[in-house]
C-alpha cells in the first residue's frame, strides 16, 4: 500500500508522520525559528576580527566570542538534523490525487526518500556542514604565523557560501506551515512582528558586514603606511607575530606613521579618508571588547541606513566602498518594498473594517446630500449606522454563519440564541428539537430609537422577539373613532403574533396577514426576527407548536388578545351597569303607576297617563344616546383563533 487517505494513516503499521499532524506542525515552527536563529548567528563570525592596542597595534581574533558563536551554531545545526531525519518519515500528498479534497498521502518510504533527495536534501545538508566550526577549532590550536589572516578570510568565504542554503531551507518549512495550518501567522500582530523581525535581521547582517569591511579598510590604511618603508612586512599587522624578526621595525612604524595617518587625532577625526567607515574608526568600536555594545552599534548603523536607503552615506573614491553603498541602497529598497509592505498589510488588516465603515459613511453622506434628504432623516441614518457598528463592528454575522457546515451552524446558533429564546415565555416550555429549529432560523435585528417596526394595516412578514430595549405597541382598531389602546413591549415580549395564527392555519394562502397594531421603538432595541416562511416551516414540521399549552401561553402573552380581553370586559361591565339602571327605572315607574291607580278622579288618571307617556319618551331618548355611547365602547373583534387542534397533548 503506497498511498492512503489521511484518516487511514493511523491504521497502518508503518511509522509515517502525517504532514498536518499537530505535533509536526509545532516542530516545523520550531525548525523555522531555528533557521532564523542560525541566520542571526552566522554574522557573529564577522565580529571576531578586532583591532587591539595592548602594547602593539594589530588585528586579532576575539577568542571567547569565537568559541561562543561556534557552540551556538553547533547546537542549532544539531537541532536541524532532526528535521532532516523527519523528512524521510513524513508523508506527502500525491499530486495526482488533488482533484477533489485533500488527496491521498504517499506512505512508501522509498518514494518519500526519493522525493526529498531530489528536492531539498542537498540544501539542508550543505547548510549544516560545520565548516566555520572547523576553522575556529583550527585557529584555536594554531595561534602563530598567519592564523589571523587565514581565519578571517576563510570565515568570510564560508559564511557567505553557506548563507545561500541556510536561506533557501526556510522556503520549504514556511510552505509546509502554510499548507498545514492555512496561514503562516495566526494573527495580524504575529504577521507584522514576523516581517519586522526579518527587517531587523537584515539590519544585523548589514551592520556585521559593515564592521568587517571597516576592519579591512583600516588594514588598507596600514598597508599604505607600511609601503612607505622598505622592508616592511605586512604580516605584523596581525597579532601573534611579535616573536619574529622585524617586529621592532613594525612597532616603530606604527608609532610614527600609522598613529599619525590612520588613527583618530585629538579632534576625533582621522587623516585617512575612511568614507562610510569613518564612524566605526572614530567611535573606537573596532577596538571595543564589549560584544553587546559593538553589536548594538552596528545594528543601529544597518537599521538607520537601510531605512534611509543609504542617503546619508558619504563615500570615498574607493571602489569596494562604492559597490557596498550601491548594494546597500538596492537591498534597502527591496526590503522596503517587501518586508515593510507586508508589515503595512498586516497592520492595515486590523483596521480594514473601520476603513470600510468610513467609506460607507462617506458614500451615505454624499448620497443623502445628493438626494436632498431632510436633516431628520439624515440624523436617523447616521444614528442607525453608528448603532450597527457598535454592535457588529462591521461583521456580517449572518453571512459568516451561513458559510459554515449545517451541524456547526446549528451549534453556534444554539450557543448564541438558546438562552435568549428561553426568555420568551412563548418558547419557555418547548422541547429541545423545536428550540433548535427556531434558533437556527432566527436572524439578528437592530433598531434605533423612534424606528417603526411595523405599522397598523401593513402585512406582517416576521415575528420579532425582544432581547433588549423597549417598544410601544398602539392600536386604533382600524381607525375606529374614539378607540385607542397602548401597551409597552420589553425584554421577553414579542410582536407580530398575527403571523403565528397564519402559520398554524393549514388553509392559509400566500397572502400575509395584516398587522392590527403599530409597533415603535422607544429606545435602542436588540431583537431576533423569525421570517414568515421560516415560521411556516417550523409550524408545519413540529406538532408541538399545535399543543394546548402553547395556545394558552400565546393567548396570555399576546397583546392582541390582551386588548380584546380588556375591551370585552369593559363592554360587559358597561352592559351590566346599563341593565341595573334600566331595572331601577322600571321599578320607579311601577311604583308610580300603583299610586296613580288609587285616585278616583278621571282627570287625574288622564294627566298621569299623559305624564307617563311623556316620561317614557324621555327615557327612550336617553336610551338612544346611551346606545350610541355604548356602540363606541363595543369590544374590538375577537382575534382569529390559531389552529391548535392538530394535536391535543
C-alpha positions in Angstrom: 0.0 0.0 0.0 1.8 3.1 -1.3 -0.9 5.7 -0.7 -3.7 6.1 1.9 -6.1 8.8 2.9 -5.3 10.9 6.0 -7.9 9.2 8.1 -6.4 5.7 7.4 -2.8 6.7 8.2 -3.1 5.7 11.9 -4.4 2.2 10.9 -1.2 1.4 9.0 1.7 -0.4 10.6 4.3 1.9 9.1 5.7 4.7 11.3 5.0 7.6 8.9 4.1 11.1 10.1 1.1 13.0 8.8 2.2 16.4 7.4 -0.8 18.0 9.0 -0.2 16.4 12.4 -0.3 19.0 15.2 3.0 17.8 16.7 4.7 18.0 13.4 3.3 21.5 12.8 4.7 22.6 16.1 8.1 21.1 15.2 8.1 22.9 11.9 7.5 26.1 13.7 10.5 25.3 16.0 12.6 24.4 12.9 11.7 27.7 11.3 12.7 29.6 14.5 16.0 27.6 14.5 16.7 28.7 10.9 16.1 32.3 11.8 18.4 31.9 14.8 21.0 30.3 12.6 20.9 33.2 10.1 21.3 35.6 13.1 24.2 33.7 14.5 26.3 33.4 11.3 27.1 37.2 11.1 28.6 37.0 14.5 31.7 35.4 12.8 32.2 38.8 11.2 32.7 40.4 14.7 35.6 38.1 15.5 38.3 40.3 14.0 39.1 43.3 16.2 41.9 46.0 16.5 44.0 45.5 19.7 46.2 48.2 21.1 47.8 46.5 24.1 51.5 47.3 23.5 51.1 46.7 19.8 48.6 47.9 17.2 47.4 44.8 15.3 44.3 42.9 14.1 43.4 39.9 16.3 40.6 37.4 16.9 38.2 37.6 19.8 38.7 34.0 21.1 35.8 33.9 23.6 33.3 35.3 21.0 34.6 32.7 18.5 34.1 29.8 21.0 30.6 31.0 21.9 29.5 31.6 18.3 30.8 28.1 17.3 29.0 26.4 20.2 25.6 28.2 19.5 25.9 27.4 15.8 26.6 23.7 16.5 23.6 23.4 18.8 21.3 25.0 16.2 22.6 22.8 13.4 22.2 19.6 15.6 18.6 20.5 16.2 18.1 21.0 12.4 19.4 17.4 11.8 16.2 16.2 13.5 14.3 18.0 10.6 16.4 16.2 8.0 15.7 12.8 9.7 11.9 13.5 9.9 11.8 14.3 6.2 12.5 10.7 5.4 9.5 9.7 7.5 6.9 12.4 6.6 4.3 11.5 4.1 3.3 13.9 1.3 0.2 14.4 -0.7 0.1 12.6 -4.0 -0.2 15.3 -6.7 -2.5 13.2 -9.0 -5.0 12.8 -6.2 -5.7 16.5 -5.6 -8.6 16.6 -8.0 -11.1 16.7 -5.1 -10.5 17.1 -1.3 -7.1 16.9 0.3 -5.9 13.9 -1.7 -4.0 10.7 -0.7 -0.9 10.5 1.4 2.1 8.7 0.0 3.5 6.5 2.8 6.1 4.5 0.8 9.4 5.2 2.4 11.3 4.8 -0.8 9.1 7.3 -2.7 9.4 9.7 0.2 13.2 9.4 0.3 13.5 9.9 -3.5 11.3 13.0 -3.4 13.3 14.6 -0.6 16.7 13.7 -2.1 15.6 15.2 -5.4 14.3 18.5 -3.9 15.8 20.0 -0.7 18.2 17.4 0.7 21.3 18.9 -0.8 20.5 22.4 0.5 19.7 21.1 4.0 22.9 19.1 4.3 25.0 21.9 2.9 23.5 24.3 5.4 24.6 22.3 8.5 28.1 21.3 7.4 30.4 22.5 10.3 33.0 24.4 8.2 33.1 27.5 10.4 33.5 25.4 13.5 36.4 23.6 11.9 38.1 27.0 11.0 37.6 28.2 14.6 39.0 24.9 16.0 42.0 25.2 13.7 42.6 28.8 14.8 42.4 27.9 18.5 45.1 25.3 18.0 47.4 27.4 15.9 47.9 30.9 17.1 51.2 31.8 15.4 52.1 33.0 11.9 49.3 34.0 9.6 46.5 32.3 11.5 44.5 35.5 12.0 44.6 36.5 8.3 43.7 33.0 7.2 40.9 32.6 9.7 39.4 35.9 8.7 39.5 35.2 5.0 38.2 31.6 5.4 35.3 32.6 7.7 34.2 35.3 5.2 34.2 32.9 2.3 32.5 30.0 4.2 29.8 32.1 5.8 28.9 33.8 2.5 28.9 30.4 0.7 26.7 28.7 3.3 24.3 31.6 3.6 22.6 30.6 0.3 21.4 27.1 1.5 20.7 28.4 5.0 18.2 30.9 3.5 16.9 28.5 0.9 15.9 25.9 3.5 13.4 28.4 5.0 11.2 28.2 1.9 10.0 24.5 2.3 9.4 24.9 6.0 7.3 28.1 5.6 5.4 26.4 2.7 4.6 23.4 4.8 3.3 25.6 7.6 1.0 27.5 5.2 -0.3 24.2 3.7 -0.9 22.6 7.1 -2.4 25.5 9.0 -3.8 27.6 6.1 -1.8 30.7 7.1 1.7 31.3 8.4 0.7 33.9 11.0 -2.5 33.3 13.0 -3.0 37.0 13.9 -2.2 40.3 12.2 0.2 41.3 15.0 2.1 38.0 14.7 2.5 38.5 10.9 3.7 42.1 11.4 6.1 41.0 14.1 7.4 38.3 11.8 8.3 40.6 9.0 9.7 43.2 11.4 12.0 40.5 12.8 13.2 39.9 9.2 13.9 43.6 8.8 15.9 43.7 12.0 17.7 40.6 11.0 18.7 42.2 7.6 19.9 45.2 9.5 22.0 42.9 11.8 23.6 41.3 8.7 24.4 44.6 7.0 25.8 46.0 10.3 28.1 43.0 10.7 29.3 43.1 7.2 30.0 46.9 7.6 32.0 46.1 10.7 34.1 43.6 8.8 34.7 46.0 5.9 35.7 48.6 8.4 38.4 46.2 9.6 39.5 45.7 6.0 39.6 49.5 5.4 41.8 50.0 8.5 44.1 47.3 7.1 44.3 49.1 3.8 45.4 52.3 5.6 48.1 50.3 7.5 49.3 48.7 4.2 49.6 52.1 2.6 51.7 53.3 5.6 53.8 50.2 5.5 54.6 50.6 1.8 56.4 53.8 2.5 59.1 52.0 4.4 61.3 49.5 2.6 61.5 46.1 4.1 58.1 46.4 6.0 56.4 43.1 6.4 52.6 43.2 6.4 52.4 40.0 8.4 53.0 42.1 11.6 49.6 43.8 11.0 48.0 40.6 12.6 48.5 39.7 16.2 50.6 36.6 17.2 53.8 37.5 15.2 55.5 39.6 17.9 58.3 37.0 18.3 59.5 37.1 14.7 62.4 39.2 13.2 61.5 42.6 12.1 58.7 43.2 14.7 60.6 46.1 16.3 60.7 47.9 13.0 56.9 47.4 12.6 56.3 48.8 16.1 58.3 51.9 15.2 56.3 52.4 12.0 53.0 52.1 13.9 54.1 54.6 16.4 55.5 57.1 14.0 53.4 56.8 10.8 50.2 54.7 11.4 49.2 56.6 14.5 49.5 59.9 12.6 47.9 58.7 9.4 45.3 56.1 10.3 44.3 56.8 13.9 41.8 59.5 15.0 43.5 62.7 16.2 42.6 64.9 19.2 39.7 66.4 17.3 38.2 62.9 16.8 38.8 62.8 13.1 41.2 60.5 11.2 43.5 62.0 8.5 42.8 59.0 6.3 39.5 59.2 4.3 37.6 56.1 5.6 34.4 57.2 3.8 31.3 55.3 5.2 33.6 53.6 7.7 34.6 56.8 9.5 32.1 56.3 12.3 33.5 52.9 13.1 37.0 54.2 13.4 36.2 57.4 15.2 33.9 55.7 17.7 36.6 53.1 18.5 34.0 50.3 18.1 36.7 48.3 16.2 38.8 48.2 19.5 35.9 47.5 21.9 35.8 44.3 23.8 32.2 44.7 24.8 30.4 42.5 22.4 26.9 43.8 23.3 27.8 47.5 22.7 29.6 46.6 19.5 26.6 44.5 18.2 24.0 47.2 19.1 26.1 50.0 17.4 26.4 48.1 14.2 22.8 47.1 14.3 21.8 50.7 14.6 24.0 51.6 11.7 22.5 48.9 9.5 18.9 49.8 10.5 19.4 53.5 10.0 21.0 53.2 6.6 18.6 50.5 5.3 15.6 52.7 6.4 17.0 55.7 4.5 18.4 53.7 1.6 21.9 54.9 2.4 21.1 58.5 1.6 23.2 59.9 4.4 26.3 58.0 3.5 29.4 60.0 2.3 31.5 57.6 0.3 35.1 57.9 -0.8 36.5 57.1 -4.2 37.3 53.6 -3.0 35.7 51.1 -5.4 34.7 48.5 -2.8 33.1 51.1 -0.7 31.1 52.5 -3.6 29.9 49.0 -4.5 28.9 48.3 -1.0 26.9 51.5 -0.8 25.1 50.7 -4.1 24.3 47.2 -2.8 23.1 48.7 0.5 20.7 51.1 -1.3 19.3 48.4 -3.6 18.9 45.9 -0.7 17.2 48.6 1.4 14.8 49.4 -1.4 13.9 45.7 -1.8 13.3 45.3 1.9 11.2 48.4 2.0 9.0 47.1 -0.8 8.7 43.5 0.5 9.0 43.4 4.3 7.7 46.9 5.2 4.9 46.4 2.6 3.9 43.2 4.3 4.0 44.8 7.7 1.8 47.5 6.5 -0.6 45.0 5.0 -0.9 43.1 8.3 -1.4 46.2 10.3 -4.0 47.6 7.9 -5.9 44.4 8.2 -6.6 45.3 11.8 -8.5 48.5 10.7 -9.9 47.3 7.5 -13.4 47.1 9.0 -13.1 50.6 10.3 -11.9 51.9 7.0 -14.9 50.2 5.2 -17.2 51.8 7.7 -15.7 55.2 6.9 -16.1 54.6 3.2 -19.7 53.6 3.7 -20.3 56.6 5.9 -18.8 58.9 3.3 -20.9 57.3 0.5 -24.0 57.6 2.6 -23.4 61.3 3.3 -22.8 62.0 -0.4 -26.0 60.2 -1.3 -28.1 62.0 1.3 -26.7 65.3 0.2 -27.4 64.4 -3.5 -31.0 63.4 -2.8 -31.6 66.4 -0.5 -32.8 64.4 2.4 -34.2 66.5 5.3 -32.0 66.8 8.5 -34.3 64.5 10.5 -33.8 61.6 8.1 -30.1 62.2 7.8 -29.8 62.0 11.6 -31.7 58.8 11.7 -29.5 57.2 9.1 -26.3 58.3 11.0 -27.7 57.0 14.3 -28.6 53.6 12.8 -25.1 53.2 11.1 -23.4 54.1 14.4 -25.5 51.8 16.4 -25.0 48.9 14.0 -21.2 49.5 14.0 -21.1 49.4 17.8 -22.9 46.1 17.9 -21.3 44.3 14.9 -18.0 46.1 14.2 -18.8 45.8 10.5 -19.0 42.0 10.5 -21.9 40.4 8.6 -22.7 37.7 11.2 -25.5 36.1 9.2 -23.3 35.6 6.1 -20.4 34.4 8.3 -22.5 31.7 9.9 -24.3 30.7 6.7 -21.0 29.7 5.2 -20.3 27.1 7.9 -21.5 23.4 7.8 -25.0 22.8 8.9 -24.1 21.0 12.2 -21.6 23.6 13.2 -24.1 26.4 12.2 -26.8 24.8 14.4 -24.4 24.6 17.4 -23.3 28.2 17.0 -26.9 29.4 16.7 -27.8 27.3 19.8 -25.0 28.9 21.8 -26.0 32.4 20.7 -29.7 32.2 20.8 -30.9 29.4 23.1 -30.6 31.3 26.3 -32.3 34.3 24.8 -35.1 32.3 23.2 -35.8 30.7 26.6 -36.5 34.1 28.0 -39.5 34.4 25.7 -42.4 32.8 27.6 -43.9 31.5 24.3 -40.9 29.2 23.9 -40.0 28.6 27.5 -41.6 25.1 27.7 -40.9 23.8 24.2 -38.7 20.8 23.6 -35.1 21.0 22.5 -35.7 20.0 18.9 -38.2 22.7 18.4 -36.0 25.3 20.1 -33.0 24.2 17.9 -35.1 24.7 14.8 -36.2 28.1 15.9 -32.7 29.2 16.9 -31.3 28.0 13.6 -33.8 30.3 11.7 -33.6 33.4 13.9 -31.9 36.5 12.4 -30.5 39.3 14.5 -32.3 42.6 14.2 -31.2 46.1 15.4 -33.4 49.1 15.8 -32.7 52.7 16.8 -34.9 54.9 18.8 -38.2 56.0 17.2 -37.9 53.4 14.5 -41.2 51.8 13.4 -41.1 48.0 13.4 -44.5 47.7 11.7 -47.5 49.9 11.1 -51.1 49.0 11.6 -52.6 47.6 8.4 -49.3 46.6 6.8 -48.6 42.9 6.1 -46.7 41.1 8.8 -43.6 39.4 7.4 -41.8 38.5 10.6 -42.2 37.9 14.3 -39.8 39.9 16.5 -38.6 38.7 19.9 -37.1 41.4 22.0 -33.8 40.8 23.7 -33.0 44.3 25.0 -34.8 47.6 24.9 -38.5 48.7 24.9 -41.1 49.3 22.3 -44.5 50.9 22.1 -47.5 49.0 20.7 -50.5 51.0 19.7 -53.8 50.1 18.0 -56.9 52.1 16.9 -58.9 49.1 15.8 -58.6 50.0 12.1 -59.1 53.8 12.7 -62.2 53.3 14.8 -63.4 56.7 16.2 -62.7 57.1 19.9 -60.7 53.9 20.3 -57.1 54.0 21.4 -55.0 51.3 23.1 -51.3 51.5 24.1 -49.0 48.9 25.7 -45.3 48.6 26.3 -43.1 45.7 25.0 -39.9 44.9 26.9 -37.4 42.1 27.2 -39.0 38.7 26.6 -42.1 40.1 24.8 -42.8 39.7 21.1 -44.8 41.3 18.3 -46.2 40.2 15.0 -48.4 37.5 16.7 -50.8 37.6 13.7 -48.1 35.7 11.8 -48.3 32.7 14.2 -52.1 32.4 13.5 -51.4 32.5 9.8 -48.6 29.9 10.1 -50.7 27.5 12.1 -53.6 27.6 9.7 -53.1 24.8 7.1 -55.5 26.5 4.8 -53.7 29.8 4.8 -52.7 31.1 1.4 -49.6 33.1 0.4 -51.0 36.4 1.4 -49.6 37.6 4.7 -51.9 38.8 7.5 -52.3 42.5 8.2 -51.0 44.0 11.4 -53.5 45.1 14.0 -51.0 47.3 15.8 -48.3 49.8 15.3 -45.0 49.0 17.0 -42.4 51.7 17.5 -39.1 51.6 19.3 -38.8 53.8 22.4 -35.0 53.1 22.8 -32.3 51.2 21.0 -33.5 47.6 20.6 -31.7 44.3 20.1 -34.0 41.5 18.9 -34.3 38.4 16.9 -36.6 38.2 13.9 -38.3 35.0 12.7 -39.3 35.5 9.0 -42.8 34.3 7.8 -41.5 31.5 5.6 -39.3 30.1 8.4 -42.1 30.2 10.9 -44.4 28.5 8.4 -41.8 25.7 8.0 -41.4 25.3 11.8 -45.1 25.2 12.4 -45.5 22.6 9.6 -42.7 20.3 10.8 -43.2 20.3 14.5 -46.5 19.2 16.0 -45.6 20.6 19.4 -46.5 24.0 18.0 -50.1 22.9 18.0 -50.5 22.0 21.7 -52.9 23.5 24.1 -50.1 24.7 26.3 -48.7 26.8 23.5 -52.3 28.0 22.9 -52.7 29.2 26.4 -49.3 30.8 26.6 -49.8 32.5 23.3 -53.2 34.0 24.4 -51.8 35.1 27.8 -48.8 37.0 26.3 -50.3 38.2 23.1 -51.1 41.9 23.2 -53.7 41.5 20.6 -55.6 39.0 22.8 -55.0 41.2 25.8 -56.5 44.2 24.1 -59.5 42.1 23.0 -60.0 40.7 26.6 -59.7 44.2 28.1 -62.3 45.8 25.8 -64.5 42.7 26.2 -64.5 43.0 29.9 -65.1 46.8 29.7 -68.1 46.3 27.4 -69.6 43.6 29.6 -69.2 45.8 32.7 -71.0 48.7 30.9 -73.8 46.4 29.8 -74.2 45.2 33.4 -74.4 48.8 34.6 -77.0 49.6 31.8 -79.2 46.7 32.8 -79.1 47.7 36.5 -80.1 51.3 35.6 -83.0 50.1 33.4 -84.3 47.8 36.1 -84.2 50.7 38.6 -86.2 52.9 36.3 -88.7 50.2 35.7 -89.3 49.8 39.5 -89.8 53.5 39.9 -92.4 53.6 37.1 -94.3 50.6 38.6 -94.4 52.3 42.0 -95.7 55.5 40.3 -98.5 53.5 38.5 -99.7 52.0 41.8 -100.0 55.4 43.4 -101.9 56.8 40.5 -104.4 53.9 40.4 -105.8 54.8 43.9 -107.1 58.2 42.6 -110.8 58.3 41.5 -110.7 61.4 39.6 -110.7 60.7 35.8 -108.8 63.9 35.0 -106.0 62.9 37.4 -105.8 59.5 35.6 -105.6 61.1 32.2 -103.0 63.6 33.4 -100.9 60.8 35.0 -101.1 58.7 31.8 -100.0 61.7 29.7 -97.1 62.3 32.1 -96.1 58.6 32.0 -96.1 58.6 28.2 -94.0 61.8 28.2 -91.6 60.2 30.7 -91.3 57.1 28.5 -90.4 59.3 25.6 -87.7 61.0 27.6 -86.3 57.6 28.7 -86.3 56.4 25.1 -84.3 59.4 24.0 -81.8 58.8 26.8 -81.6 55.1 25.8 -80.8 56.1 22.2 -78.0 58.4 23.4 -76.6 55.7 25.8 -76.8 53.1 23.0 -74.7 55.4 20.8 -72.1 55.7 23.5 -72.1 52.0 24.2 -71.7 51.4 20.5 -68.4 53.4 20.7 -67.3 51.2 23.5 -68.0 47.9 21.9 -65.1 45.4 22.2 -62.7 45.0 19.3 -63.4 42.0 17.1 -62.1 38.8 18.7 -58.7 37.8 17.2 -58.7 34.9 14.8 -58.2 31.6 16.6 -55.0 29.7 15.6 -55.3 26.1 14.5 -54.3 24.4 17.7 -56.5 21.3 17.1 -54.0 19.1 15.2 -52.5 17.8 18.4 -54.1 17.9 21.8 -51.4 17.0 24.3 
